Amino acid sequence: MLKIRFIRHFVLTLIVLSAGLIAACGGGGENDMSTASMASARERHTATLLPSGNVLVSGGRGSSTLAELYDTSLGTWSSAGDTTETRFGHTAVVLPSGLLLVAGGDHVFYPVWGAPWGRPIKSAELFDPTTSTWSSTGNMTHSHGVGHTGTLLQDGKVLITGGDIEDVAGSATDRSIVAFSELYDPSTGTWSLTGDMTEPRKHHAATLLNDGSVLVVGGNSSEIYDPSLGTWSSAGNMPNNHGIGSTATALKNGKILIVGGGERNLDGSPLAVSHVDIYDQSTGEWSSASNMAAAELDHTATLLGDGKLLIVGLISAQTYNPDTDTWTLAGDMSENRGSTHAATTLENNTILITGGSRVERTRYGIEISREVIASAEIYDPAKGW
């Protein structure tokens, strides 16, 4: 039986005091970009930049219902109320009203054999930053478990795609990947079905294009959602197979960069790829780009202020320069975060990295323990970690 260890720090007062000590000591060095730890350890959570410039962290495996707010000016965390239920692998989208929509994912439960499992859920909720309160906003038609996407459309609606559902009610292990897509209308607070994707997808990526359509990629295939028709059509095959867990980022030049991905062995150990492909919105054509400096799977991708792209994986980081089509190693984080962290671009163009997990495996790749962590750190393009 697997034993899963969770590291938690529940006393917010201690966090504020520790942050004060860090400031008083000059942060431990000129290039030390550590910041205060969250109150709760988390992995597969969301960390979303709010209109205020602060960051809202919610959910995650290892956490309770407590949501937390990161004050970017002070570098400290405070309570942001309790979500309506525990969830991880969900999506979080800021609506035009300033409210935050959190949808789907998995609910943590503990079966008789003791190790925590996830169960895909249909529920969604809203966070109001002005009152730090959470409220339910109805259920989706289908559950959309870990691996779905949420995209804000130009008309203010939110498109949810893919993920998985339970094949048998009450079963944690019998799950099917789905092609279902749904729309959330914030003006009515209601959900409705829209067209199914051309194929079932999980751990895919979705990107809003300039014309208001949505590009979805996974494996070596791609497709586009037309919001005016509610239909999907093929956007062609990519030059390379990215498996699952790749990222798709709209660069400042308008092109969409697809990075990394791969597969996992039956024991969960990663088989990452270093493939990079580019989608040109103006022509609808695919082309290859230079391979990554190091292969990554389930990494995060964040756009920097200078137009470069930061990729953060298990512990190491690298940047991509679209002007020269080159990759450069960008140093290591202070600790291994297991590709289950979250990365958020702040208004000062630094990147906040939160949570994650340290996984211990046997020599054969079998996971024997997982430590979910509460620490946070910042990447500064001018200084590094």
C-alpha positions as CSV (number, residue, x, y, z in Angstrom):
1,M,0.0,0.0,0.0
2,L,1.3,3.4,-1.0
3,K,2.0,5.8,1.8
4,I,1.5,9.4,0.8
5,R,3.0,12.1,3.0
6,F,1.7,15.7,3.0
7,I,3.6,18.7,4.3
8,R,1.2,21.3,5.7
9,H,1.7,24.6,7.5
10,F,-1.6,25.8,8.8
11,V,-0.7,28.8,10.9
12,L,-0.9,32.0,8.8
13,T,0.7,34.0,11.6
14,L,3.8,32.0,11.4
15,I,4.0,32.6,7.6
16,V,3.7,36.4,8.1
17,L,6.5,36.3,10.8
18,S,8.7,34.2,8.5
19,A,8.2,36.6,5.7
20,G,9.2,39.4,8.0
21,L,12.4,37.6,9.0
22,I,13.2,37.0,5.3
23,A,12.8,40.7,4.6
24,A,14.9,41.7,7.6
25,C,17.7,39.4,6.5
26,G,17.7,40.7,3.0
27,G,16.1,37.5,1.6
28,G,19.2,35.4,2.2
29,G,21.3,36.8,-0.7
30,E,21.2,39.1,-3.7
31,N,19.7,36.4,-6.0
32,D,17.6,34.6,-3.4
33,M,14.1,34.8,-4.9
34,S,12.3,32.7,-2.2
35,T,9.0,34.0,-0.8
36,A,6.7,33.0,2.0
37,S,5.2,29.5,1.9
38,M,1.5,28.9,1.5
39,A,-0.6,27.8,4.5
40,S,-1.5,24.6,2.8
41,A,0.6,22.2,0.7
42,R,-0.8,21.7,-2.8
43,E,-0.2,20.0,-6.1
44,R,-2.3,20.2,-9.3
45,H,-3.8,23.4,-7.9
46,T,-4.5,26.7,-9.8
47,A,-2.8,30.0,-9.2
48,T,-4.6,32.9,-11.1
49,L,-3.6,36.5,-11.5
50,L,-6.5,38.6,-10.4
51,P,-7.3,42.1,-11.8
52,S,-5.9,43.5,-8.5
53,G,-2.5,42.2,-9.4
54,N,-2.6,39.6,-6.5
55,V,-2.7,35.8,-7.1
56,L,-5.5,33.5,-6.0
57,V,-4.5,29.9,-5.3
58,S,-7.3,27.3,-4.9
59,G,-7.7,23.6,-4.6
60,G,-5.0,21.0,-5.2
61,R,-4.3,17.5,-4.0
62,G,-3.0,17.7,-0.4
63,S,-5.0,20.8,0.5
64,S,-8.3,21.5,2.2
65,T,-11.0,23.8,1.1
66,L,-8.8,26.8,2.1
67,A,-8.1,29.2,-0.7
68,E,-5.2,31.7,-0.4
69,L,-4.3,35.1,-1.7
70,Y,-0.7,36.1,-2.5
71,D,-0.1,39.9,-2.0
72,T,2.5,40.7,-4.6
73,S,3.6,43.9,-3.0
74,L,4.3,42.3,0.4
75,G,5.2,38.8,-0.6
76,T,2.8,37.3,1.9
77,W,-0.2,35.0,1.9
78,S,-3.6,35.4,3.6
79,S,-6.8,33.4,3.7
80,A,-9.2,33.8,0.7
81,G,-12.1,31.9,2.2
82,D,-13.2,28.3,1.7
83,T,-14.2,26.8,-1.6
84,T,-17.5,24.9,-1.7
85,E,-15.6,21.6,-2.0
86,T,-12.1,20.1,-2.3
87,R,-10.8,19.6,-5.9
88,F,-7.6,19.2,-7.9
89,G,-6.8,19.2,-11.6
90,H,-9.6,21.8,-12.1
91,T,-9.5,24.9,-14.3
92,A,-9.8,28.6,-13.1
93,V,-10.8,31.4,-15.5
94,V,-11.1,35.1,-14.7
95,L,-14.4,36.4,-16.1
96,P,-14.9,39.9,-17.5
97,S,-16.8,40.8,-14.3
98,G,-13.6,40.1,-12.3
99,L,-15.1,37.0,-10.7
100,L,-13.1,33.8,-10.9
101,L,-14.8,30.6,-12.3
102,V,-13.4,27.3,-11.0
103,A,-14.8,24.2,-12.6
104,G,-14.5,20.4,-12.7
105,G,-11.4,18.5,-11.7
106,D,-11.3,15.6,-9.3
107,H,-12.7,15.4,-5.7
108,V,-10.3,13.7,-3.3
109,F,-11.7,10.7,-1.4
110,Y,-10.2,7.9,0.7
111,P,-11.3,4.4,-0.3
112,V,-11.0,1.5,2.1
113,W,-7.5,0.7,1.1
114,G,-6.4,4.1,2.5
115,A,-4.5,5.9,-0.3
116,P,-6.3,9.0,-1.7
117,W,-7.9,8.7,-5.1
118,G,-9.6,11.3,-7.3
119,R,-13.2,11.2,-8.5
120,P,-14.2,13.5,-11.5
121,I,-16.8,16.0,-10.6
122,K,-19.4,18.2,-12.4
123,S,-19.5,21.1,-10.0
124,A,-18.4,24.7,-10.5
125,E,-18.0,27.7,-8.3
126,L,-17.3,31.4,-8.3
127,F,-14.9,33.5,-6.2
128,D,-15.7,37.1,-5.6
129,P,-12.4,39.0,-4.9
130,T,-14.2,42.0,-3.3
131,T,-15.7,39.8,-0.5
132,S,-13.3,36.8,-0.6
133,T,-16.4,34.5,-0.7
134,W,-17.2,31.4,-2.8
135,S,-20.5,30.4,-4.2
136,S,-21.8,27.5,-6.3
137,T,-22.7,28.2,-9.9
138,G,-24.4,25.0,-11.0
139,N,-23.1,21.7,-12.4
140,M,-21.8,21.0,-15.8
141,T,-23.8,18.4,-17.8
142,H,-20.8,16.0,-17.7
143,S,-18.0,15.6,-15.2
144,H,-14.7,16.9,-16.5
145,G,-11.9,15.4,-14.5
146,V,-8.2,16.0,-14.3
147,G,-6.9,16.9,-17.8
148,H,-9.7,19.1,-19.2
149,T,-9.2,22.7,-20.3
150,G,-11.0,26.0,-19.7
151,T,-10.8,28.9,-22.1
152,L,-12.4,32.4,-21.9
153,L,-14.0,33.2,-25.3
154,Q,-14.3,36.7,-26.8
155,D,-18.0,36.9,-25.9
156,G,-17.2,36.3,-22.2
157,K,-18.4,32.7,-22.1
158,V,-16.1,29.9,-21.0
159,L,-15.4,26.8,-23.1
160,I,-14.7,23.5,-21.2
161,T,-13.2,20.6,-23.1
162,G,-12.4,17.0,-22.5
163,G,-11.0,15.3,-19.4
164,D,-12.5,12.1,-18.2
165,I,-15.6,10.7,-16.5
166,E,-16.4,7.6,-14.5
167,D,-17.5,4.6,-16.5
168,V,-19.3,3.1,-13.5
169,A,-21.0,5.2,-10.9
170,G,-18.9,5.1,-7.7
171,S,-15.9,3.7,-9.4
172,A,-12.5,5.4,-8.9
173,T,-10.6,3.4,-11.4
174,D,-12.9,2.8,-14.4
175,R,-12.7,6.1,-16.3
176,S,-13.1,7.1,-19.9
177,I,-11.5,10.1,-21.8
178,V,-14.3,12.2,-23.4
179,A,-14.8,14.5,-26.3
180,F,-17.5,16.5,-24.6
181,S,-17.5,20.3,-24.6
182,E,-19.6,22.7,-22.6
183,L,-20.1,26.5,-22.3
184,Y,-20.6,28.6,-19.2
185,D,-22.6,31.8,-19.7
186,P,-21.7,34.2,-16.8
187,S,-24.7,36.4,-17.6
188,T,-27.1,33.6,-16.6
189,G,-24.8,31.4,-14.5
190,T,-25.8,28.4,-16.6
191,W,-24.1,25.6,-18.5
192,S,-25.0,24.2,-21.9
193,L,-23.5,21.6,-24.2
194,T,-21.8,22.6,-27.4
195,G,-20.3,20.4,-30.2
196,D,-18.1,17.5,-29.3
197,M,-14.4,17.6,-30.2
198,T,-13.4,15.4,-33.2
199,E,-11.7,12.9,-30.7
200,P,-11.6,12.3,-27.0
201,R,-8.8,14.3,-25.3
202,K,-7.2,14.5,-21.8
203,H,-4.1,16.5,-20.8
204,H,-4.4,18.4,-24.1
205,A,-3.9,22.1,-24.5
206,A,-6.4,24.9,-25.7
207,T,-5.5,28.4,-26.9
208,L,-7.7,31.3,-27.9
209,L,-6.8,32.5,-31.4
210,N,-7.0,36.1,-32.7
211,D,-10.3,35.4,-34.7
212,G,-12.0,34.2,-31.5
213,S,-11.8,30.5,-32.3
214,V,-10.0,28.0,-30.1
215,L,-7.1,25.7,-31.1
216,V,-6.9,22.4,-29.2
217,V,-3.8,20.1,-29.6
218,G,-2.9,16.7,-28.2
219,G,-0.8,13.8,-29.5
220,N,0.0,14.8,-33.1
221,S,-3.5,16.1,-34.0
222,S,-5.2,19.5,-33.7
223,E,-8.6,20.9,-34.1
224,I,-10.4,24.3,-34.0
225,Y,-13.6,25.3,-32.3
226,D,-15.8,27.8,-34.1
227,P,-17.9,29.6,-31.4
228,S,-20.3,31.1,-33.9
229,L,-21.3,27.6,-35.1
230,G,-20.5,25.6,-32.0
231,T,-18.6,23.1,-34.1
232,W,-15.1,21.5,-34.3
233,S,-13.0,20.9,-37.4
234,S,-9.5,19.5,-38.0
235,A,-6.6,21.8,-38.0
236,G,-4.2,19.2,-39.3
237,N,-1.5,17.0,-37.8
238,M,1.5,18.4,-36.1
239,P,4.9,17.5,-37.4
240,N,5.7,15.7,-34.1
241,N,3.7,13.6,-31.6
242,H,3.5,15.4,-28.3
243,G,1.5,12.7,-26.5
244,I,0.0,14.2,-23.4
245,G,1.1,17.0,-21.1
246,S,2.4,19.4,-23.7
247,T,1.8,23.2,-23.5
248,A,0.5,25.6,-26.0
249,T,1.4,29.3,-25.8
250,A,0.4,32.3,-27.9
251,L,3.7,34.2,-28.6
252,K,3.8,37.9,-29.1
253,N,4.2,37.4,-32.9
254,G,0.8,35.6,-32.9
255,K,2.1,32.1,-33.5
256,I,1.2,29.2,-31.2
257,L,4.2,27.3,-29.7
258,I,3.6,23.6,-28.8
259,V,6.2,22.4,-26.4
260,G,7.2,19.0,-25.0
261,G,4.9,16.4,-23.6
262,G,5.2,12.6,-23.9
263,E,3.7,9.6,-22.2
264,R,4.0,7.8,-18.9
265,N,4.9,4.2,-18.2
266,L,2.4,2.0,-16.4
267,D,4.3,2.7,-13.1
268,G,3.8,6.5,-13.7
269,S,7.4,7.3,-14.5
270,P,7.7,9.9,-17.3
271,L,8.8,9.4,-20.9
272,A,9.1,13.1,-21.9
273,V,9.9,14.4,-25.4
274,S,11.7,17.5,-26.5
275,H,9.6,18.2,-29.6
276,V,8.5,21.8,-30.5
277,D,6.0,22.8,-33.2
278,I,4.5,26.1,-34.3
279,Y,1.0,26.9,-35.6
280,D,0.8,30.0,-37.8
281,Q,-2.7,31.5,-37.3
282,S,-2.4,33.6,-40.5
283,T,-1.9,30.5,-42.8
284,G,-3.2,27.6,-40.7
285,E,0.1,25.8,-41.3
286,W,2.2,23.7,-39.0
287,S,6.0,23.7,-38.8
288,S,8.8,22.4,-36.5
289,A,11.0,24.5,-34.3
290,S,14.2,23.7,-32.5
291,N,14.0,21.0,-29.9
292,M,14.1,21.9,-26.2
293,A,17.3,22.0,-24.3
294,A,15.8,19.2,-22.1
295,A,12.7,17.1,-22.6
296,E,9.8,17.9,-20.3
297,L,6.3,16.5,-19.6
298,D,3.5,18.1,-17.6
299,H,5.6,21.3,-17.3
300,T,4.4,24.9,-17.1
301,A,4.9,27.5,-19.8
302,T,4.7,31.2,-19.1
303,L,5.3,34.2,-21.4
304,L,7.9,36.7,-20.2
305,G,7.7,40.4,-20.8
306,D,10.5,40.4,-23.4
307,G,8.5,37.8,-25.5
308,K,10.6,34.8,-24.5
309,L,8.9,31.7,-23.1
310,L,9.8,30.2,-19.7
311,I,9.4,26.4,-19.3
312,V,9.6,24.9,-15.8
313,G,9.7,21.2,-15.2
314,L,10.6,18.9,-12.4
315,I,13.3,21.2,-11.0
316,S,15.0,22.8,-14.0
317,A,13.9,25.7,-16.2
318,Q,14.7,26.8,-19.8
319,T,13.7,29.7,-22.0
320,Y,12.8,29.9,-25.7
321,N,13.7,32.9,-27.8
322,P,11.3,33.0,-30.8
323,D,13.4,35.6,-32.6
324,T,16.4,33.2,-32.8
325,D,14.6,29.8,-32.4
326,T,16.9,28.9,-29.6
327,W,16.7,27.4,-26.2
328,T,18.7,28.4,-23.1
329,L,18.9,26.7,-19.7
330,A,17.6,29.0,-17.0
331,G,18.9,27.3,-13.8
332,D,17.2,25.1,-11.2
333,M,14.5,25.9,-8.6
334,S,15.3,25.6,-4.9
335,E,13.6,22.2,-4.8
336,N,12.1,19.5,-7.0
337,R,8.4,20.3,-7.6
338,G,7.5,17.2,-9.6
339,S,5.8,19.0,-12.5
340,T,2.7,19.4,-10.4
341,H,3.3,23.1,-9.4
342,A,1.6,26.2,-10.8
343,A,3.3,29.2,-12.5
344,T,1.8,32.7,-12.7
345,T,3.2,35.8,-14.4
346,L,3.0,38.8,-12.1
347,E,2.5,42.4,-13.2
348,N,6.2,43.1,-12.7
349,N,7.0,40.3,-15.2
350,T,8.4,38.0,-12.6
351,I,7.0,34.4,-12.3
352,L,5.5,33.0,-9.1
353,I,6.0,29.3,-8.7
354,T,3.8,27.6,-6.1
355,G,3.5,24.1,-4.6
356,G,4.1,20.8,-6.3
357,S,5.3,17.5,-5.0
358,R,8.5,15.5,-4.4
359,V,8.0,12.0,-5.6
360,E,10.2,9.1,-4.4
361,R,10.4,6.1,-6.7
362,T,12.2,2.7,-6.7
363,R,15.0,2.0,-9.2
364,Y,12.3,0.6,-11.4
365,G,10.3,3.8,-11.5
366,I,7.5,2.7,-9.1
367,E,6.2,5.5,-6.9
368,I,6.5,4.7,-3.2
369,S,5.8,8.1,-1.6
370,R,4.7,11.6,-2.5
371,E,5.4,14.8,-0.5
372,V,3.1,17.6,-1.4
373,I,4.8,21.0,-0.6
374,A,3.7,24.4,0.4
375,S,6.7,26.5,-0.5
376,A,6.8,29.2,-3.2
377,E,9.6,30.9,-5.1
378,I,10.0,33.6,-7.8
379,Y,11.8,33.6,-11.1
380,D,13.1,37.0,-12.2
381,P,14.3,37.1,-15.8
382,A,16.9,39.7,-14.8
383,K,18.3,37.7,-11.8
384,G,17.2,34.1,-12.2
385,W,16.0,32.1,-9.2
